[in-house]
């Protein structure tokens, strides 16, 4: 495989029968130029239902993939499981099969007391408080959103009449240490990050941004804030959760179409 990464980082594809990558279970013919990622296996079904056409390509391990047409371009959507290691695997193997644009949709928790549950949040950057990216590069390397992806998400939200908040998220590996289900001491854990203006916490963003940046891919994230760990507020899940998830899916698919078409943005 030709090394397309100019900085020297590269990995070889682990190919199975039919030139399918080992973990995702698909080959180059089965993936679009861009892919909408989500941790939740059930949510990928919601995403593919927004496509004009969509065909399942594989269900291998935690990776369920669909490819079809949406907003006039061919794109894919895929579940990637929860956490940083399966995210890193997805980014690497998607690059191996020439998918170079990725937008992750999901949920996160606010730690800024001014952010209300139900807010749509687009992280411009992430604190690398997870372990996966330390295997690639030291902690001084930033986890930042690709600017084309960032502006495509903001422009798409604007066109759809949806407000978004931007800021910094903290990606970490301990769900039961910083969540509404956390062990005692969550206030003490989030306090240092609140003091320096971190807005939210999540479980994948820093890995997506860091690995994509190193491999010279385009990647962005868009989240629904479900709870605020600082105030104890939570969204009305029965009333609002599915609608807000569908809102960010609509933004993400429109943004992906803009990236694939190479559109310019006016923010």
C-alpha positions as CSV (number, residue, x, y, z in Angstrom):
1,X,0.0,0.0,0.0
2,X,1.4,3.4,-1.0
3,X,2.1,5.6,2.0
4,X,0.0,8.7,1.5
5,X,0.9,10.2,5.0
6,X,3.7,12.7,4.5
7,X,4.8,12.8,8.1
8,X,6.0,9.2,8.2
9,X,3.2,7.7,10.2
10,X,1.6,4.8,8.5
11,X,0.1,1.4,9.2
12,X,-0.4,-1.6,6.9
13,X,-3.9,-2.9,6.3
14,X,-4.8,-6.2,8.0
15,X,-6.6,-7.8,5.1
16,X,-8.9,-10.8,5.1
17,X,-10.5,-12.7,2.2
18,X,-11.7,-10.4,-0.5
19,X,-9.4,-7.6,0.7
20,X,-11.7,-6.8,3.5
21,X,-10.1,-5.0,6.5
22,X,-10.0,-7.2,9.5
23,X,-12.1,-5.3,12.0
24,X,-14.6,-3.5,9.8
25,X,-15.2,-6.4,7.5
26,X,-15.5,-4.3,4.3
27,X,-13.4,-3.4,1.3
28,X,-12.9,-0.2,-0.7
29,X,-15.9,-0.8,-2.9
30,X,-18.2,-0.9,0.1
31,X,-17.4,2.5,1.6
32,X,-18.2,6.1,0.6
33,X,-15.7,8.9,0.5
34,X,-17.0,10.1,3.8
35,X,-18.6,8.2,6.8
36,X,-20.8,9.3,9.7
37,X,-19.6,7.5,12.8
38,X,-21.6,6.8,16.0
39,X,-20.8,4.7,19.1
40,X,-24.3,3.4,19.5
41,X,-25.2,0.3,17.5
42,X,-28.9,1.2,17.4
43,X,-28.2,4.8,16.3
44,X,-26.6,3.7,13.1
45,X,-30.0,2.5,12.0
46,X,-31.4,6.0,12.6
47,X,-28.6,7.5,10.5
48,X,-29.1,5.2,7.5
49,X,-32.8,5.8,7.6
50,X,-32.1,9.5,6.7
51,X,-30.3,8.4,3.5
52,X,-32.2,8.3,0.2
53,X,-30.8,4.8,-0.3
54,X,-28.7,2.6,2.0
55,X,-27.5,-1.0,1.9
56,X,-25.9,-2.8,4.8
57,X,-22.3,-3.7,4.0
58,X,-21.2,-5.6,7.1
59,X,-22.0,-6.3,10.8
60,X,-18.6,-7.4,12.2
61,X,-17.8,-7.1,15.9
62,X,-19.1,-3.6,16.9
63,X,-18.9,-2.2,13.4
64,X,-22.2,-2.0,11.5
65,X,-21.8,-0.3,8.2
66,X,-24.2,1.1,5.6
67,X,-23.5,2.8,2.3
68,X,-25.9,4.7,0.1
69,X,-26.9,8.1,-1.3
70,X,-27.6,11.2,0.8
71,X,-27.8,14.9,-0.3
72,X,-26.8,13.8,-3.8
73,X,-23.5,12.1,-2.8
74,X,-22.4,8.6,-1.9
75,X,-21.6,8.3,1.8
76,X,-21.5,5.7,4.6
77,X,-22.5,5.4,8.2
78,X,-21.0,3.1,10.8
79,X,-21.2,2.2,14.4
80,X,-17.8,2.1,16.1
81,X,-18.6,1.0,19.7
82,X,-17.9,2.9,22.8
83,X,-14.5,4.3,23.7
84,X,-11.1,5.2,22.3
85,X,-9.6,2.0,21.1
86,X,-12.5,1.0,18.7
87,X,-12.5,4.6,17.5
88,X,-8.8,4.4,16.7
89,X,-9.3,1.1,14.9
90,X,-12.1,2.6,12.8
91,X,-10.1,5.6,11.8
92,X,-7.1,3.6,10.7
93,X,-9.1,0.9,8.8
94,X,-11.3,3.5,7.1
95,X,-8.1,5.2,5.8
96,X,-6.9,1.8,4.6
97,X,-10.0,1.6,2.3
98,X,-9.8,5.2,1.1
99,X,-12.4,6.8,3.3
100,X,-10.8,10.1,4.4
101,X,-13.7,12.1,5.8
102,X,-15.4,11.3,9.1
103,X,-18.0,13.0,11.4
104,X,-19.0,11.5,14.7
105,X,-22.5,12.0,16.1
106,X,-23.3,11.2,19.7
107,X,-23.9,12.6,23.2
108,X,-21.8,14.1,25.9
109,X,-22.1,15.7,29.4
110,X,-21.6,19.4,30.1
111,X,-19.4,20.5,33.0
112,X,-19.9,24.3,32.2
113,X,-22.9,25.2,34.4
114,X,-24.0,27.6,31.6
115,X,-24.6,24.9,29.1
116,X,-28.2,23.5,29.2
117,X,-29.1,19.8,28.5
118,X,-30.4,19.6,25.0
119,X,-27.7,21.9,23.6
120,X,-26.0,20.9,20.4
121,X,-22.2,21.0,20.9
122,X,-19.4,21.0,18.3
123,X,-16.0,20.5,19.9
124,X,-13.3,22.7,18.3
125,X,-10.7,20.7,20.3
126,X,-10.4,18.1,23.0
127,X,-8.2,17.5,26.1
128,X,-6.4,14.2,25.5
129,X,-7.2,12.5,28.8
130,X,-7.4,9.1,27.3
131,X,-4.8,6.4,26.7
132,X,-5.1,5.5,23.0
133,X,-3.4,8.5,21.5
134,X,-0.5,8.4,23.9
135,X,0.5,5.3,21.9
136,X,0.9,7.6,18.8
137,X,2.4,10.8,20.1
138,X,3.2,12.6,23.3
139,X,0.6,14.7,25.2
140,X,1.9,18.0,23.8
141,X,0.3,17.2,20.4
142,X,-3.2,18.9,20.2
143,X,-6.5,17.2,19.4
144,X,-8.2,19.7,17.2
145,X,-11.1,19.5,14.7
146,X,-10.3,19.7,11.0
147,X,-11.3,23.3,10.1
148,X,-13.2,22.2,6.9
149,X,-15.3,19.8,9.0
150,X,-15.8,22.4,11.8
151,X,-17.1,25.0,9.4
152,X,-19.2,22.5,7.4
153,X,-21.0,21.5,10.7
154,X,-21.6,25.2,11.6
155,X,-22.8,26.1,8.1
156,X,-25.1,23.1,8.0
157,X,-26.6,23.9,11.4
158,X,-27.2,27.5,10.2
159,X,-28.9,26.3,7.0
160,X,-31.1,24.0,9.1
161,X,-32.0,26.7,11.5
162,X,-30.4,24.9,14.5
163,X,-28.2,26.7,17.1
164,X,-24.9,25.1,18.2
165,X,-22.4,25.8,20.9
166,X,-18.7,25.3,20.4
167,X,-15.9,24.8,22.8
168,X,-13.4,22.3,24.3
169,X,-14.3,18.8,25.4
170,X,-12.4,16.5,27.7
171,X,-12.1,12.9,26.4
172,X,-11.5,10.3,29.1
173,X,-11.7,6.6,29.6
174,X,-13.6,6.3,32.9
175,X,-17.4,6.6,32.1
176,X,-18.3,5.7,35.7
177,X,-16.0,8.4,37.1
178,X,-17.4,11.4,35.2
179,X,-21.1,10.8,34.3
180,X,-24.5,11.0,36.1
181,X,-23.7,7.5,37.3
182,X,-20.3,8.4,38.7
183,X,-18.7,7.2,41.9
184,X,-18.4,9.8,44.7
185,X,-16.0,12.7,43.9
186,X,-17.2,13.8,40.4
187,X,-17.3,17.4,41.6
188,X,-13.7,17.3,42.5
189,X,-12.7,15.6,39.3
190,X,-14.4,18.1,37.0
191,X,-13.4,21.2,39.0
192,X,-9.9,21.7,37.5
193,X,-11.3,21.4,34.0
194,X,-14.1,23.9,34.7
195,X,-11.5,26.4,35.9
196,X,-9.8,26.4,32.6
197,X,-13.0,26.7,30.5
198,X,-13.5,23.1,29.4
199,X,-17.2,22.8,28.4
200,X,-18.0,19.1,28.2
201,X,-16.7,15.5,28.7
202,X,-16.9,12.7,26.3
203,X,-15.3,9.3,25.4
204,X,-14.0,9.4,21.8
205,X,-13.4,12.9,20.4
206,X,-9.7,13.4,21.3
207,X,-8.9,10.0,19.7
208,X,-10.8,10.8,16.5
209,X,-9.2,14.3,16.2
210,X,-5.7,13.2,17.0
211,X,-5.4,10.1,14.9
212,X,-7.2,11.7,12.0
213,X,-4.9,14.7,12.2
214,X,-1.8,12.5,12.3
215,X,-3.0,10.5,9.3
216,X,-4.1,13.7,7.4
217,X,-7.8,13.0,7.3
218,X,-10.8,15.3,7.8
219,X,-12.7,14.7,11.0
220,X,-15.3,16.4,13.1
221,X,-17.7,15.7,16.0
222,X,-21.2,16.9,16.9
223,X,-22.9,16.0,20.2
224,X,-26.1,16.4,22.1
225,X,-25.6,17.5,25.7
226,X,-27.8,15.1,27.7
227,X,-26.8,16.1,31.3
228,X,-24.9,18.8,33.1
229,X,-22.6,17.4,35.7
230,X,-22.1,20.8,37.4
231,X,-25.8,21.6,37.9
232,X,-27.4,18.2,38.0
233,X,-29.8,19.1,35.2
234,X,-30.8,16.4,32.7
235,X,-32.8,16.6,29.5
236,X,-36.2,15.0,29.3
237,X,-35.2,11.8,27.5
238,X,-38.7,10.7,26.6
239,X,-39.7,14.0,25.2
240,X,-36.5,15.5,23.7
241,X,-33.7,12.9,23.2
242,X,-34.7,11.3,19.9
243,X,-35.5,14.7,18.3
244,X,-32.2,16.2,19.3
245,X,-30.3,13.1,18.1
246,X,-32.1,13.4,14.8
247,X,-31.2,17.1,14.6
248,X,-27.4,16.4,14.9
249,X,-27.8,13.5,12.4
250,X,-29.4,16.0,9.9
251,X,-26.5,18.4,10.5
252,X,-23.9,15.8,10.2
253,X,-25.1,14.3,6.9
254,X,-25.5,17.7,5.3
255,X,-22.0,18.7,6.5
256,X,-20.6,15.5,5.1
257,X,-22.2,16.2,1.7
258,X,-20.5,19.6,1.7
259,X,-17.1,18.0,2.5
260,X,-17.5,15.5,-0.3
261,X,-18.6,18.2,-2.7
262,X,-15.7,20.5,-1.6
263,X,-18.1,23.4,-0.9
264,X,-16.8,26.6,0.7
265,X,-18.4,28.1,3.8
266,X,-19.7,31.5,4.8
267,X,-20.0,31.6,8.6
